[in-house]
């Protein structure tokens, strides 16, 4: 009797992770200092990209937008990279100059307060 060799190849199961699981593992769980800083930086980057997109849709240069807002071109450039160093007042003035609506949501315990 001949020995039969198995033609079966081992299949390796690859564990997949959701984006939320990856953030929890590598950045920290929601509510931790590292996670809060990450989420804040991410929101500021997105806000900067929104400012840039709105400016480009209005066919304005950074210098032109700066003049409308009363700031230097360099500050507009910095805002578009990341809005984390801007004051709320500056951000509101930028969106007003762009004739764009901006809304802020504030969560107090389980209730949202909408600010426009």
Beta strands, then each sheet from edge to edge (+ up, - down):
strand 1: 104-108
strand 2: 111-115
sheet 1: 1+ 2-
end
